[in-house]
Amino acid sequence: MIPSQDLDQREALLREARMLREQRQVAEALLLLDRLRAEHPRFGRLHQERAQCLIALGDGSAAIAALREAVALNPALPACWDMLEQLHRLRGELADADTAAQRLAGLKQLPQAIVVAQSLLADGDLEPAEEVLKDHLRAAGESVGALRLLARIRLERGALEDAEAVLAAILDQAPDYHEARFDYAMVLLQGQKHRLARREAERLLIDAPDSRAFLKLYGVACLGLGDFEPVIDLYARLLAAPCESADEIADLRLWRANALKAMGRGAAAVADYRAALSARPDYGVAWFSLANLKTYRFTDDDIVRMRAAEAAPALADMDRVYLRFALGKALEDHGDYAESWGFYAGGNALRRASSRYRPDVAERCAERLKEVLTAELFARRVGWGADDPAPIFVLGLPRSGSTLIEQILASHSQIEGTHELTEIGRYAGELCGRDPDCGLPADPAALLDLTAAQARALGERFLDETRAYRRLGRPFFLDKMPNNFWHIGLIHLILPKATIIDVRREPMACCFSNFKQLFGTTNQEFTYGLDDIAGYYRIYLDLMRHWDSVLPGRVLRVHYEDVVDDLEGATRRMLAHGGLDFEPQCLRFHETRRGIRTPSSEQVRQPIGREGLEQWKRYAPWLEPLRAALGDPRTETV
């Protein structure tokens, strides 16, 4: 969502350009619009104004190009379609003129308020778009089309639950409204409700079994559930049919490669990542995905190609970020640590520029959790929650070794591995609200209102909602969401017999590993700066000390270095904490075949090694600020 002050400035500059054009100062107007385009390249009405300036200069070809760019970004611009029709007819391009006329006629059939709201939404003017639409709904009454548009606006404004509720209400009225059902499934996916989203996709596919959009939707839902095998063939089926563009081919190859990687089929994954790059050579995420295998080694030619792509001025910011992290890894493997550091730092700097992470919010949340969730509170709530011992929570900071612990435990005959489940964080958001910047509980005191009946119901809901991830019928299952260290108090209240394991790694190694890892979720935005990483690490230590104090013995602490030094001893200790007997196959964890989605997926399919313990020391000259910011937390890691 574009900040309101940026929208105000954007509109002011557009008005100034329009005024200059009307005063016949067209060259000055175009210069102003070029400046505005550099800051807001996806602003449809800007390109409409550029077209009008170009028409005034008599440059019909350039005007048509500008109009096409405008309607590609914002199809709800009647004036653009009108100008396109006229220009094409003047040039004798009748087919193009007829297409523009049809699009204009379609817009004219809609209420004007709907067209205006659609246009404002396309240009990111979300608040005025919602106001226009709400006025229309009050005046004309509700219609499912207008409500669908309202849901889209609410979604863009970050009101995910509101959008979901509006779309559910639409489908109650119009169950055959496929476009709304598709939107509903997409909202469910954004809310991490993969099982429900897949159900909606399956319903859509009943009526349109060959719809590429519906098949892709189904595939994404399957990936969210950790059901990788079906989508490997599904994406192959989509690739076998004609694709719309090279970009679609690149996307399908990437998605298929990700599924292959998760299933341990590394060579096939590399082939598909390479095929994605053949379709789109500057596809940053495909280069990064090769780097993210951790075991892949780039050639000199790869590095030349990545450097050229990263240096291209017109490259999208996110592609540049991906390429910088990929180059960081490639140059690290080639032993050029100085330049590798430069790319890691550059990628993080670009991400940090748009990050919403605020360390003060995280610190305040930790303090409020400590104030609210006391030993006395837990003592008064003994016996609450669902008493099923099935869940095993593996948590801590990212890049602490939790995927290794998960793989060891998932090799046990009684334990099923799933992946990083989002249910606990979602429940915390429902109960406490979410801070809009960090996604952390906004009001931890709301947990005081939880009743015994609600705690039990929430625990049973967790067990029910996570069944979709369990396919082997084993009595225990893993939830390896690192961020659950924030929610240990909630976990204890709703699942008092669950096993909780905190995985901890040497501070410098853990923090540097976070800095050089590009994460795919907003939950890890603290990793974009060394000060933020160090501060977050200390918050984590402080909060874990609190849980140890108010719930003594509840959490088992496992140090990654101890696992490397004594795999069997650490494994026996973890299994005993969960009440399970030792099984030798846990020591052969690298032989276990299962889907793994995290960046360490390829590493944990190899025997345990010591390579990762001191990699950070290669970058010691650039990590002094991190060491200074951490202080000396080593004495606090027990």
SVG drawing of the C-alpha trace seen along z (x, -y; Angstrom):
<svg xmlns="http://www.w3.org/2000/svg" viewBox="-30 -29 69 77">
<polyline fill="none" stroke="black" stroke-width="0.4" points="0.0,0.0 1.4,-3.4 1.8,-5.8 -0.8,-8.6 1.8,-11.3 3.3,-9.8 -0.1,-9.6 -0.7,-13.3 2.6,-14.3 1.9,-12.1 -1.5,-13.7 -0.1,-17.2 2.6,-16.5 0.1,-15.0 -2.2,-18.1 0.9,-20.4 1.7,-18.4 -1.9,-18.7 -1.9,-22.4 1.4,-22.8 -0.1,-20.9 -3.3,-23.0 -1.0,-26.1 0.7,-24.6 4.0,-24.1 4.0,-20.5 7.8,-19.9 7.9,-21.0 4.9,-18.8 6.7,-15.7 9.8,-16.4 7.7,-16.5 5.9,-13.3 9.2,-11.6 10.3,-12.5 7.1,-11.2 7.4,-8.0 10.8,-7.3 9.1,-7.3 5.8,-5.7 6.2,-3.6 3.0,-1.7 0.7,-4.8 -1.8,-4.3 -3.2,-7.9 0.4,-9.2 0.7,-7.3 -2.7,-8.7 -1.4,-12.2 1.8,-11.4 -0.3,-10.2 -2.3,-13.5 1.0,-15.4 2.3,-13.3 -0.9,-13.8 -0.5,-17.5 3.0,-17.2 1.6,-15.1 3.4,-11.9 0.7,-9.4 2.9,-6.3 4.4,-7.3 0.9,-8.3 -0.4,-4.8 2.5,-3.2 1.8,-5.4 -1.9,-4.6 -1.2,-0.8 1.0,-1.1 -1.7,-3.0 -4.5,-0.4 -2.1,2.4 -1.7,1.0 -5.2,-0.4 -7.8,1.1 -10.6,-1.2 -9.6,-4.3 -12.4,-5.2 -10.5,-8.2 -7.6,-5.9 -9.7,-3.4 -11.5,-6.3 -8.1,-7.8 -6.8,-4.4 -9.9,-3.8 -9.6,-7.2 -5.8,-6.9 -6.0,-3.4 -8.9,-4.5 -6.9,-7.4 -4.0,-5.0 -6.3,-2.5 -5.7,0.1 -9.4,1.2 -9.0,4.4 -7.2,2.6 -9.7,-0.2 -12.6,2.2 -10.9,3.9 -10.5,0.5 -14.2,-0.4 -15.4,2.9 -13.4,2.2 -14.8,-1.3 -18.4,0.0 -17.8,2.5 -16.9,-0.2 -19.8,-2.4 -22.2,0.5 -21.0,0.3 -22.1,-2.3 -19.7,-5.2 -18.9,-4.8 -17.7,-1.2 -15.4,-2.4 -14.0,-5.2 -13.4,-2.8 -11.7,-0.2 -9.5,-2.9 -8.5,-4.2 -7.8,-0.7 -5.5,0.0 -3.5,-3.1 -3.2,-2.3 -5.6,-5.1 -7.2,-2.7 -8.9,-5.0 -10.7,-7.1 -11.6,-3.9 -13.3,-2.5 -15.2,-5.7 -16.5,-6.0 -17.6,-2.3 -19.3,-2.6 -21.2,-5.7 -22.4,-3.7 -23.5,-0.7 -25.5,-3.0 -27.2,-4.7 -27.7,-1.7 -27.9,1.2 -25.6,4.2 -24.6,6.2 -22.2,9.1 -20.0,7.4 -19.6,4.2 -19.0,6.3 -16.3,8.3 -14.6,5.0 -14.9,3.9 -13.2,7.2 -10.4,6.5 -9.9,3.0 -10.0,4.3 -7.4,6.9 -5.1,4.3 -5.5,2.2 -4.3,5.2 -7.7,6.1 -7.4,9.8 -10.2,10.9 -12.6,8.3 -11.9,9.3 -12.5,13.0 -15.8,12.2 -17.1,10.1 -16.2,12.9 -17.8,15.6 -21.0,13.5 -21.0,13.1 -20.7,16.9 -23.6,17.4 -25.7,15.3 -24.1,16.5 -22.4,19.8 -21.7,20.1 -19.9,16.7 -16.6,18.3 -14.6,15.1 -15.5,14.4 -14.7,18.0 -11.3,17.6 -10.7,14.4 -11.9,16.2 -9.4,19.0 -6.6,16.5 -7.5,14.7 -7.5,18.0 -4.1,18.7 -2.8,15.3 -4.3,16.2 -2.3,19.5 -5.6,21.5 -4.3,23.9 -6.7,26.8 -9.7,24.5 -8.1,22.9 -7.6,26.3 -11.2,27.2 -12.3,24.1 -9.9,24.8 -11.3,28.3 -14.8,26.9 -13.8,24.5 -12.1,27.3 -15.3,29.3 -16.8,26.8 -13.6,25.9 -11.1,28.8 -8.7,27.3 -8.6,23.8 -4.9,22.8 -5.7,20.3 -7.7,22.8 -5.0,25.5 -2.3,23.0 -4.5,22.1 -4.8,25.8 -1.0,26.2 -0.2,23.4 -2.6,24.8 -1.0,28.2 2.4,26.6 1.2,24.9 0.0,28.2 3.4,29.8 1.7,32.0 4.5,31.8 4.2,34.8 0.9,34.0 2.1,30.5 5.3,31.8 3.1,33.6 0.5,30.7 3.1,28.1 4.5,30.5 1.0,30.8 0.7,27.0 4.1,26.7 3.1,29.3 0.2,27.0 0.8,23.6 1.9,21.0 1.0,17.3 4.5,15.9 8.1,16.6 7.3,15.2 4.6,17.9 7.1,20.6 9.7,19.2 7.1,19.2 5.9,22.7 9.5,24.0 10.4,22.3 7.3,23.7 8.0,27.2 11.7,26.9 10.7,25.8 8.5,28.9 11.3,31.1 13.7,29.6 11.4,30.2 11.2,33.8 14.9,34.2 15.2,34.4 18.0,31.9 19.3,32.7 15.8,32.4 15.2,29.2 18.4,27.7 17.3,28.6 14.0,26.8 15.6,23.7 17.9,23.6 14.9,23.9 13.3,21.0 16.5,18.9 16.4,20.0 12.9,18.5 13.9,15.4 17.7,14.8 17.3,12.0 14.8,14.0 16.3,13.1 14.4,15.6 15.5,18.5 19.2,17.5 18.6,17.1 16.8,20.5 19.9,22.2 22.0,20.4 19.4,21.4 20.0,25.1 23.2,24.4 24.9,27.4 24.9,25.9 28.1,24.3 27.9,21.5 30.3,21.5 32.4,18.5 30.0,18.0 27.0,18.0 28.7,15.2 29.3,13.2 25.6,13.6 24.4,12.7 26.6,9.6 25.3,8.4 21.7,8.9 22.1,7.2 23.7,4.2 20.9,3.6 19.3,0.2 15.7,1.3 15.8,4.4 13.0,4.7 14.0,4.1 13.1,7.6 15.0,9.2 18.0,7.1 17.7,8.2 17.5,11.9 20.6,11.5 22.6,9.8 22.0,12.6 22.8,15.2 26.0,13.4 26.9,13.2 26.6,17.0 28.4,17.6 31.4,15.4 31.5,16.9 31.9,20.3 34.6,18.9 36.5,17.6 36.0,13.9 34.7,12.9 35.1,9.1 33.0,8.9 30.6,11.5 30.0,9.3 29.3,6.4 26.6,8.2 25.0,9.6 25.1,6.1 23.7,4.5 20.8,7.0 19.9,6.4 20.1,2.6 17.7,2.7 15.3,4.9 15.6,2.8 14.6,-0.3 11.0,1.1 11.0,3.0 8.4,2.3 10.2,4.0 10.5,1.8 12.7,3.0 10.8,0.9 7.6,2.8 9.4,6.2 10.9,5.0 7.5,3.7 5.8,6.9 8.3,9.0 7.9,6.8 4.1,7.0 4.3,10.8 6.5,10.9 4.2,8.7 1.0,10.7 2.2,14.3 3.5,14.8 4.1,17.9 1.0,17.1 -1.1,16.9 0.0,20.4 -0.4,21.8 -4.0,20.7 -4.6,22.4 -3.2,25.8 -5.3,28.4 -6.4,26.0 -6.2,26.9 -6.4,30.0 -4.3,32.8 -3.2,34.5 0.7,34.9 0.9,35.3 2.4,31.9 6.2,31.4 7.1,27.7 10.7,27.0 11.4,23.3 14.0,20.6 15.7,18.2 15.8,18.9 19.1,20.5 19.7,22.0 19.7,25.6 16.0,26.3 15.6,28.1 18.4,30.5 16.5,31.2 13.3,31.6 14.9,34.1 16.4,36.1 13.1,36.4 11.0,37.0 13.3,40.1 11.6,41.7 8.9,44.2 6.4,42.5 7.0,38.9 5.8,37.3 7.5,34.2 5.3,31.5 6.8,28.0 6.6,24.5 3.0,24.3 1.3,21.0 -1.7,21.9 -0.3,20.8 0.7,17.3 -2.7,17.0 -4.4,17.8 -2.2,15.2 -3.3,12.7 -7.0,13.5 -6.7,13.2 -4.4,10.2 -4.5,8.5 -1.4,8.0 1.0,5.1 0.7,3.8 4.5,3.4 5.9,6.6 2.9,8.9 3.6,9.5 0.8,9.7 -0.5,6.1 -2.2,6.6 -0.8,9.6 -3.1,8.7 -6.0,10.0 -4.7,13.5 -6.0,12.8 -9.6,13.0 -9.1,16.5 -11.4,18.9 -10.7,22.6 -13.3,23.7 -11.8,21.4 -8.3,22.7 -9.4,26.3 -11.4,25.4 -8.3,23.6 -6.1,26.6 -8.6,29.0 -8.8,26.6 -5.1,26.8 -5.2,30.5 -8.0,30.5 -6.6,27.9 -3.1,29.5 -4.5,33.0 -4.3,31.9 -0.5,31.9 -0.3,35.4 -0.4,38.3 1.5,41.1 -0.8,41.8 2.0,41.4 1.0,40.5 3.3,37.4 4.0,34.6 6.3,31.7 5.6,28.0 8.9,26.3 7.9,22.7 10.8,20.7 8.7,17.7 6.6,19.8 9.1,18.8 7.0,15.7 4.0,17.9 5.2,20.4 2.8,19.1 -0.1,19.6 1.1,23.0 1.2,24.1 -2.3,22.8 -3.9,24.6 -1.7,27.7 -0.2,28.3 1.2,31.8 2.9,30.7 6.7,31.1 8.6,27.8 12.3,27.8 14.3,24.5 17.2,24.8 20.0,22.4 23.2,21.7 26.3,19.7 25.3,16.0 27.8,14.8 27.1,17.8 23.4,17.6 23.2,13.9 25.5,13.9 23.6,16.8 20.4,14.8 22.0,11.8 23.1,13.7 19.8,15.6 17.0,13.9 13.7,15.1 10.4,15.3 8.2,14.0 7.6,10.6 8.2,12.3 11.9,12.2 12.4,8.5 14.7,8.1 17.4,9.8 18.1,6.9 20.5,5.0 23.2,6.1 21.9,3.9 18.3,5.3 19.6,8.9 21.6,8.4 18.7,6.7 16.3,9.4 18.7,12.1 18.8,10.4 15.0,10.1 14.8,13.8 17.3,14.6 15.4,12.4 12.0,13.9 13.4,17.5 14.8,16.7 11.2,15.5 9.6,18.8 12.2,20.8 11.4,18.8 7.6,19.0 7.4,22.5 10.5,24.3 11.4,27.4 8.7,26.9 11.2,26.1 14.1,28.3 17.1,26.3 19.2,28.0 22.4,26.3 23.3,26.9 27.0,27.3 26.2,30.1 24.3,32.0 27.3,31.7 29.6,32.9 27.4,35.7 24.6,36.6 23.5,39.7 23.6,38.1 21.6,35.1 19.1,37.3 18.5,39.5 18.0,36.4 15.4,34.9 13.4,38.2 13.4,38.7 12.0,35.2 9.1,36.3 8.7,39.6 9.9,41.6 12.4,44.4 15.6,44.0 15.7,45.4 19.0,45.8 17.5,44.6 17.4,41.1 21.2,41.0 20.8,41.8 18.5,38.8 20.1,37.9 18.5,41.1 15.0,40.1 12.9,39.2 10.3,36.5 9.2,33.1 11.3,30.2 10.6,26.6 13.2,24.7 16.5,23.4 18.4,26.2 16.5,28.9 19.5,30.1 22.0,29.8 20.0,32.1 20.0,34.8 23.7,35.2 25.5,36.6 26.2,34.1 29.3,31.9 31.1,29.1 31.3,26.8 28.7,24.4 30.2,23.8 32.7,21.1 31.8,19.9 31.1,16.5 34.8,16.0 35.6,15.6 33.6,12.3 35.0,11.2 36.4,7.9 32.9,6.8 31.1,8.3 32.7,6.1 29.5,4.0 27.5,7.2 29.8,8.4 29.6,4.9 25.8,4.9 25.6,8.4 27.8,7.6 28.7,11.0 25.5,13.0 27.5,16.3 27.0,16.5 23.3,16.3 22.8,19.3 22.4,22.0"/>
</svg>
